[in-house]
């Protein structure tokens, strides 16, 4: 039986960031569905109770709870503080698993030179932040070169219209995927609010004197959208108290802002938040747009699988996916208003098209099968 380790960094430190948890969770569930013997290894930095919101004990309790719910209690190891402690599997058990592993799938995580995971012969790096990743590779030691296969959710990375040099790395584009039976269609005309789950200021970079920014700039450009479209839009939004003026602007323009930790903080509530929405409306990080990365969101794939139409900001992926029914893109306020009106005018048709797009393009069987085939398994 093929054995795979899915590696992450500090996912167990963020129990309220369910979107971050769902990405490796889909890898674990999807690979298991294909008959792969799969393990999840998370590298966790040192937790200081004087600086961090949660204790190590609480974090491990939350992670083990998720493992029990989704069935990987015997198939994970949290490596704490460089190997000081191990949770889930023991150090010895992990070493045995590593010795018989065929493929490492590293989801945008730094691996230090001494990591035993580097002894695995096939090592695939999954870039989930196209544009930013290629900048970081040139500006810092992010250890991407310690891998021998490179995949990215940026459909344009390496193409002539991608604005960031790739530094000689050949990236293979993949779509973020969904384990479809975990995300059944949930079509309900009574759902009223468009929604998304977002971080106001996460990630920024400077390259060649140019700023590659966050979602904040894009939301500010579109402030008047709920009023112009006469459509309630609900944001489960991670926004700091220092951004209270921005929060006031959102309220003044009729946006509905929710606490993401309360409304979508664990994998189950995250899924319910999406499935009780009417559709997704979301901007993209400015860096994804400026680099013309062709980035596509794993969260949007979950909306589509749930039979929820998605209206998302263009990053240049339209050549790769069908748009216009179920999945719509925009660049301006006027295009966003037109997209909302189109979805509301023929809602059920958009819902059915959304699920069809997910089944045809975002099925975990297809994407993971491609990854395994590419690495020779």
C-alpha positions in Angstrom: 0.0 0.0 0.0 1.3 3.5 -0.9 2.1 5.6 2.2 2.0 9.4 2.2 2.8 12.0 4.9 1.0 15.3 4.7 3.2 17.9 6.5 2.0 21.3 7.8 3.4 24.0 10.1 1.5 25.4 13.1 -2.0 24.3 12.1 -2.5 22.9 15.6 -1.7 26.3 17.0 -4.7 27.8 15.3 -7.8 25.9 16.4 -10.1 28.8 15.5 -8.8 29.0 11.9 -10.9 26.2 10.4 -10.2 27.2 6.8 -6.5 26.5 7.4 -7.4 23.2 9.0 -9.6 22.1 6.1 -6.8 22.3 3.5 -4.6 19.5 5.0 -7.8 17.7 6.2 -9.0 17.4 2.6 -5.6 15.9 1.7 -5.9 13.4 4.5 -9.5 12.4 3.7 -8.9 12.4 -0.1 -5.8 10.3 0.0 -7.5 7.8 2.4 -10.4 7.6 0.0 -8.0 6.6 -2.7 -6.7 3.7 -0.6 -3.5 5.4 0.5 -2.1 4.9 4.0 -1.8 8.6 5.0 -0.5 10.4 8.0 -0.6 14.0 9.1 2.5 15.6 10.7 2.2 19.1 12.1 5.3 21.0 13.3 4.3 23.3 16.2 6.4 26.1 17.5 7.0 26.7 21.2 3.9 27.8 23.1 4.4 30.5 25.7 1.4 31.0 28.0 2.4 34.6 28.7 2.3 35.4 24.9 -0.2 33.0 23.3 -3.9 32.8 23.7 -4.0 29.1 24.5 -2.0 26.6 26.4 -0.3 23.7 24.8 -2.7 21.3 26.6 -5.7 23.1 25.2 -4.3 23.1 21.6 -3.5 19.4 21.7 -7.0 18.7 23.1 -8.6 20.6 20.3 -6.5 18.9 17.6 -7.1 15.4 19.0 -10.8 16.2 19.1 -10.7 17.1 15.3 -8.7 13.9 14.7 -11.4 11.8 16.5 -14.3 13.4 14.5 -12.6 12.9 11.1 -11.0 9.5 11.9 -7.3 10.1 11.9 -6.6 9.6 15.7 -4.0 6.9 15.0 -2.6 8.7 12.0 -1.2 12.0 13.2 1.8 13.4 15.1 2.3 17.0 16.3 6.0 17.6 16.7 6.4 20.2 19.3 9.2 22.8 19.5 11.7 21.0 17.2 11.1 17.5 18.6 11.0 18.4 22.3 7.7 16.5 22.6 5.4 14.4 20.3 1.6 14.2 20.5 -0.4 11.6 18.8 2.2 9.2 17.5 5.4 8.8 19.6 8.8 9.9 18.2 9.6 6.2 17.7 6.3 5.5 15.9 6.9 8.6 13.7 10.4 7.4 12.7 9.0 4.0 11.7 6.3 5.6 9.6 8.8 8.0 7.9 11.1 5.1 7.0 8.3 3.4 5.0 6.8 6.5 3.4 6.7 6.9 -0.4 5.8 10.5 -0.6 5.9 13.7 1.5 3.3 16.3 0.7 4.4 19.6 2.3 1.7 22.2 2.3 3.6 25.5 2.2 5.6 24.7 5.3 9.3 25.4 6.1 11.3 22.2 6.7 14.7 22.8 8.5 17.8 20.9 7.2 17.7 18.4 10.1 14.0 17.4 9.6 13.7 13.6 9.4 10.9 14.2 6.8 13.6 15.2 4.3 14.8 11.5 4.3 11.7 10.7 2.2 12.8 10.3 -1.4 9.7 11.9 -3.0 9.1 15.4 -1.6 6.3 17.5 -3.0 5.8 21.2 -2.1 2.3 22.6 -2.4 2.2 26.3 -3.0 -1.1 27.8 -1.7 0.0 31.4 -1.9 1.1 31.9 -5.5 2.8 35.2 -6.2 3.8 35.6 -2.5 5.6 32.2 -2.5 7.7 33.1 -5.5 8.6 36.4 -3.9 9.6 34.8 -0.6 11.7 32.2 -2.4 13.9 35.1 -3.7 14.0 37.0 -0.5 14.3 34.4 2.3 15.2 30.8 3.0 11.9 29.1 2.8 13.5 25.8 1.9 11.4 25.2 -1.2 14.5 23.8 -2.9 14.5 20.9 -0.5 11.7 19.3 -2.5 11.8 17.6 -5.9 8.2 18.1 -7.0 6.4 21.5 -7.1 2.7 22.1 -7.3 0.8 25.4 -7.1 -2.8 26.5 -7.0 -1.8 29.5 -9.1 -2.9 28.5 -12.6 -0.6 31.1 -14.3 2.6 30.6 -12.3 5.4 30.2 -14.8 3.4 31.5 -17.7 4.4 34.7 -19.5 1.6 36.7 -18.0 2.7 35.8 -14.4 4.7 38.9 -13.1 7.0 37.2 -10.6 10.2 35.2 -11.7 10.0 31.6 -10.7 13.8 31.3 -10.0 14.2 28.2 -12.2 11.5 26.2 -10.3 9.0 24.5 -12.6 5.6 24.7 -10.9 2.8 22.3 -11.9 -0.6 24.0 -11.6 -3.3 22.1 -9.7 -6.8 23.1 -8.5 -7.6 23.1 -4.8 -9.9 20.1 -4.3 -12.8 19.0 -2.3 -13.7 15.6 -0.9 -17.2 15.7 -2.4 -18.9 13.4 0.1 -17.7 15.7 2.9 -19.4 18.7 1.1 -22.8 17.6 -0.1 -25.0 19.9 -2.1 -27.1 22.0 0.2 -29.4 24.0 -2.2 -31.9 26.1 -0.3 -33.7 29.1 -1.9 -34.5 30.6 1.5 -30.8 31.3 2.2 -30.5 35.0 1.8 -27.0 36.3 2.5 -24.0 36.1 0.2 -21.0 35.5 2.4 -17.3 34.7 2.7 -14.7 33.9 5.4 -11.7 36.2 5.2 -8.7 37.8 6.9 -8.5 41.6 6.6 -4.7 42.0 6.5 -3.1 38.6 6.1 0.0 38.6 3.9 1.8 41.3 2.1 5.2 41.5 0.3 7.4 44.0 -1.5 9.1 43.0 -4.8 11.0 45.2 -7.3 9.6 48.3 -5.5 6.1 47.1 -5.9 3.6 46.4 -3.1 1.8 43.0 -3.2 -1.0 43.6 -0.7 -3.9 42.1 1.3 -7.6 41.8 0.9 -8.2 45.1 2.7 -7.5 47.3 -0.3 -9.9 45.3 -2.4 -12.7 45.4 0.1 -12.2 49.2 0.4 -12.5 49.6 -3.3 -15.9 47.7 -3.2 -17.3 49.3 0.0 -20.5 50.5 -1.7 -21.4 47.1 -3.2 -24.1 46.0 -0.7 -25.9 49.3 -1.1 -25.6 49.4 -4.9 -26.6 45.7 -5.3 -29.3 45.9 -2.6 -27.8 42.6 -1.3 -26.8 41.6 2.2 -23.2 40.4 2.3 -22.0 38.6 5.4 -18.3 38.5 6.3 -16.9 36.1 8.9 -13.9 38.5 9.1 -10.7 38.3 11.0 -10.0 42.0 11.6 -7.9 43.5 14.4 -9.1 46.1 16.9 -6.6 48.5 15.4 -8.7 48.5 12.3 -11.8 49.9 14.1 -12.1 52.7 11.5 -12.2 50.2 8.7 -14.8 48.2 10.6 -16.9 51.4 10.9 -16.7 51.9 7.2 -18.0 48.3 6.6 -20.9 48.8 8.9 -21.7 52.2 7.4 -21.9 50.6 3.9 -24.3 47.8 5.1 -21.8 45.0 5.3 -22.6 42.3 7.9 -19.5 41.5 9.9 -19.3 38.3 12.1 -16.7 36.9 14.4 -15.1 34.1 12.4 -14.0 32.3 15.5 -17.6 32.0 16.7 -19.4 31.5 13.4 -16.8 29.4 11.4 -14.1 28.5 13.9 -14.0 24.7 13.7 -14.3 22.5 10.7 -17.9 21.7 11.3 -19.1 25.2 11.9 -17.0 26.4 8.9 -18.9 23.9 6.7 -22.3 25.0 8.1 -21.5 28.7 7.6 -20.9 28.0 4.0 -23.8 25.6 3.5 -26.3 28.1 5.1 -25.2 30.9 2.8 -27.0 31.9 -0.4 -23.7 32.2 -2.4 -20.2 33.4 -2.0 -19.0 36.9 -2.7 -15.2 37.4 -2.2 -12.4 39.6 -3.1 -8.8 38.2 -3.6 -5.6 39.4 -1.9 -4.1 42.2 -3.9 -0.9 40.2 -4.4 -2.8 37.4 -6.2 -4.3 40.0 -8.5 -1.2 42.1 -9.1 0.9 39.1 -10.0 -1.9 37.7 -12.2 -1.3 34.4 -10.4 -4.5 32.6 -11.4 -5.0 31.7 -7.7 -8.2 29.9 -6.9 -9.5 29.6 -3.3 -9.9 26.3 -1.5 -12.8 28.0 0.3 -14.5 28.8 -3.0 -14.2 25.2 -4.0 -16.2 24.3 -0.9 -18.9 26.8 -1.7 -19.2 25.3 -5.2 -19.3 21.7 -3.9 -22.1 22.8 -1.5 -24.2 23.9 -4.5 -23.5 27.6 -3.7 -22.8 29.9 -6.6 -19.5 31.9 -6.2 -18.9 35.4 -7.4 -15.1 36.0 -6.9 -12.6 38.6 -7.9 -10.6 37.7 -11.0 -7.0 36.7 -10.6 -6.6 35.4 -14.2 -7.9 31.9 -13.8 -10.8 32.2 -16.3 -8.9 30.3 -19.0 -8.8 27.3 -16.8 -12.4 27.1 -15.5 -15.9 27.6 -16.9 -17.4 30.9 -15.7 -20.7 32.6 -16.2 -23.0 30.0 -14.5 -22.3 28.8 -11.0 -18.9 30.5 -11.0 -18.7 34.2 -11.9 -15.8 36.7 -11.7 -15.6 40.4 -11.5 -13.0 43.2 -11.5 -15.1 46.3 -10.9 -18.0 47.3 -8.6 -20.3 47.3 -11.7 -19.3 43.8 -12.7 -19.9 42.6 -9.1 -23.4 44.2 -9.0 -24.2 42.4 -12.4 -22.9 39.1 -11.0 -25.1 39.4 -7.9 -28.1 40.2 -10.0 -27.4 37.3 -12.4 -27.2 34.8 -9.5 -30.4 36.1 -7.9 -32.3 36.1 -11.1 -31.7 32.4 -11.9 -30.7 31.1 -8.5 -31.4 27.4 -8.8 -29.7 27.1 -12.2 -26.6 28.8 -10.7 -26.7 26.3 -7.8 -26.8 23.3 -10.0 -24.0 24.6 -12.2 -21.9 25.3 -9.1 -22.1 21.7 -7.9 -21.4 20.4 -11.5 -18.3 22.6 -11.7 -17.1 21.1 -8.4 -17.7 17.5 -9.6 -16.0 18.1 -12.9 -13.0 20.2 -11.8 -12.5 20.0 -8.0 -13.0 16.3 -7.2 -10.2 15.1 -4.8 -10.0 11.8 -6.7 -8.9 13.6 -9.8 -6.5 16.2 -8.4 -4.8 13.8 -5.9 -4.7 11.1 -8.6 -2.8 13.6 -10.8 -0.4 14.4 -8.0 0.3 10.7 -7.3 0.7 10.0 -11.0 3.1 13.0 -11.5 5.4 11.7 -8.7 5.4 8.2 -10.1 3.0 6.4 -7.6 
